[in-house]
Amino acid sequence: MLRLCKLIVFLAAFLLFQIELIVSKTVLPGFGGSYMVWCTCMIFFQGMLLLGYIYAYGINLALSPKRSYPVCLAVLILPIFFFPLKLTALYAPAHDLPSVIEIALLFSQTIGMAFLVLSSISTMTQNYMAASILPQSNNPYILYATSNLGAFCALATYPFLFEPLFDLDVQVYIWQGGYLLLVILGFAGIFSGKHLTGTRPLPPAGSDTAVSFVGRLHWFLLSTAGSAMFLAVTNTITFDLAAVPLLWILPLCIYLLSFVLAFKQRPWFPDWLHNRFPMVVTIGTFLFIMMIQSYKLPVQVTLPVHLIILFAVCLTCHGELNKHRPLNPAILPGFYITIALGGFFGSVLVNQIMPLISAHLMEYMVAMLLAAGAMALKSDKWRVSFKSVASLFMLAVLIVCWPVALGYFGHICGTVIAVCAGILLALTLYRPSKNPPELFLAMAVIICVTPLVDLVRIDRSLLHRHRNFYGIYRVYDSGPKRLLYHGTTLHGSQFLSSSRQKEALTYYHRTTPVGQVLSQYAGELERIAVIGLGSGSLATYATPAQEMDFYELDPYNKFVAEKYFTFLKNCSGKLSLLFGDARLSLSSITDQHYSLIIIDAFNSDSIPLHLITVEAIQEYLRCTSPDGIVLFHVSNKYLNLEPVLYANATRLHIRSLGKTNLMERHPDAEVCKWVAITGNNHAAEKLITTLGWTDFNTDPPRMIRPWTDRYSNILSAIR
């Protein structure tokens, strides 16, 4: 019977987390591929998990274990009446409501019932075990570890098995087959109820019969810290890479693995890891400050380090949860409800609260603050000495002096400055790390001082910063130029001098591939579409005879481009701004509308992948003239998108070409890479002969499977 219980719990968790990935990937394009989509989805998932625990708790109160478990499993039948699942509504949301509400409504209409039922299985099965005569009845938490193992396996297999091999429609059919298998196993469990005593178990000797407010607050803070840390790390790595399932899965796998290790029959939570929690916080703080100052570290370094920090923080929090878990089975549902409530609050904190109060990814530090606060809550060392105050003051001075030194000595000495700052940070945090309350106060000081980092740089002055669902904007004046950063990536620049304000800079300089096309073919391009506004640099190329339409996902970008830059104001051509997802907007455009379409839709350093699929290219070509060209800006620190576009063009039997300005870069230009796609051989040959573009048919990138709206594989594009 124990094996059957484990199998039911494992499969329920496997299905629960796999449907999370399927529906999140399905809804992603409809919200512009924003890095915040996954966090918004997690609010729904964490909220439904909380409701599932409350539902299980209610049944457990109303019915005896002998009746409650069969009722819970019988309810498994209800979602079958909604099969086959139809996810078409997720492809094109109406955008009539705030994103978090609209996503919640869409998910409720499609997978809500199934998700609620699946989320209750683990708790109900643990109640069953606690009321049974099975030898393991005194430790039902082993099923919690089994549940998290099932979730971990669902996440680990998705990017390497299900996503590369199956389209989304096939994935849904496989999932429904797994759900039917769970129903069969559930009924097998109902008919194997001979192990039940029929009465609620007595608490073990010495177990707690009540939990204090401080005890429940401790559970809540530990759960909130783990959830917030997992989502903060997810935001950090997807912000610069791409909002794709693989990069959602890695942090979530680690988050769940920490539960498995902490709650398995023989918990793994070594003292050496617990004792090194302060060192982990120090490294995390150092990386965070590096990140907000736009240091470019290799993904091969930052990604593993962020994941190691996540593992250490989550295992510390969840190990403490297991250490302070209730022994009385009657308190078990309340324990899980508190954990679920903390997880839900962590997702709300990261997704809804932090973007309102911070223009940085401050949730990274807040999660570590919560973890330190949970440790401090059980400490008896709440005493602030003069040395403690001195350490905190030195820490604040260090955080402020780092960017001052960087501005004074320049980025050439940036690495040396970063190493010295890291050593000083470790030394400054050495004393607080020995005392949980002092470590908590140190984290609070860092969070309070961090907003000053942008204000004390002597090499540039901050004019504006803003964060919303689509990213983080920062505008600086630096020397003779004004700079626009989106996240950690430079997205546009303009000379402050009025005599040079019409010069396009960075990736759009006249010497870059896109600048050459717009300059050389100015008389042949009657109407141009640009997907991605940025600072509006490309508007400087429009002639009085041309029309240029900018498609921009984020309406706030218009405010930034018009208030802090003059490219749009000085545009000579007829200019139009259209807001919303570009593919949805283009669907209403008549055929052969544009001579040139430029795809320049950055989100920090990532590109929304639904804008480069086979179907997206078909939509662009439908909107271009017979000799029209589609240009893709594919400069990226981490992803090589040339093979993707080559494979997609090959699928459509059209030409693809590439060019970079690496060898001929102008001082006012950034190194950039562009790909051109066209269905017209004459247009392709013209790019090759007049501007020196490389034909991918003669010098092809490596061949991969084409990406579609139903299939993409981020592993095939990572450098």
PyMOL commands that set and color helices and strands:
alter all, ss='L'
color gray80, all
select helices_A, chain A and resi 2-27+29-31+37-62+65-82+88-90+99-110+112-130+135-138+141-165+168-190+193-195+213-240+245-263+271-275+277-292+299-323+329-357+363-377+386-409+411-428+430-433+436-452+498-500+513-520+522-524+537-541+556-564+582-586+609-611+614-622+642-651+681-691+714-716
alter helices_A, ss='H'
color red, helices_A
select strands_A, chain A and resi 461-468+471-478+481-486+489-495+527-531+547-552+574-579+594-599+624-633+655-660+673-678+694-695
alter strands_A, ss='S'
color yellow, strands_A
deselect
rebuild
show_as cartoon
